[in-house]
Structure formats: C-alpha cells, structure tokens
Amino acid sequence: MEKPNDDQCLEDTVRIRLTDDEVKRYLFEIGVSNINMLQHMDKEERDSVLFRLKAVNGISLRQIARVTGISKSVIQRAGK
C-alpha cells in the first residue's frame, strides 16, 4: 500500500464548442462576407478557407458543413 506507483488519472478536459453564429463571425473576419461567396470561390481559395476553419479549436466538420452548405467530404479533403 505504501509503494509509490505511476498510476495516471484521467484529466477532466473541457470541450470548447463554438456556436454557428461564432463560426459565421469568424468567416466574416477572414474576409468571407457571406456563405454564398464561399460557395462560389475557386477551389484553391475555398479550400484555403475551409482549412483555416478546420484548424480552429471548437469547430467540427459537421458544423462547418452545416454553416457553409458544403459537403462534409469536400471539407475533409480541403487542405490535403
């Protein structure tokens, strides 16, 4: 009982989740004034924006698809 050990405890982690409005606000800040604009960008520019969105902590692929109207499979391939 008195022996030291290397047991590790699970840490409580707080998951950050951004709201859809916060995601839209972030898009506006990076120069996408509306979703229609994003959907009509050329592929490289659109993928660059999607890559930046994916890098933000608290935004899921499903949420990006919901907010942008772009399919989840396209979002997954963006930036590869």
Beta strands, then each sheet from edge to edge (+ up, - down):
end
